[in-house]
């Protein structure tokens, strides 16, 4: 399972004329994720994960 979050960098993305975004969650929650969840047929699809990082910058 992967969790992604992006934010505006303030830089223009010239190809499409929009602002550039960046992934700001550490790779341990997406590309290098080891997160798992067991989902049963009668279970809600809301999953809560306690994400922690010493270097995680605050979003806008």
Protein Blocks (a to p, Z undefined) as FASTA:
>chain_A
ZZdddddehiacfknopacdddfbdfklmmmocbdcdddfkbcfbdcdddddfklccdZZ
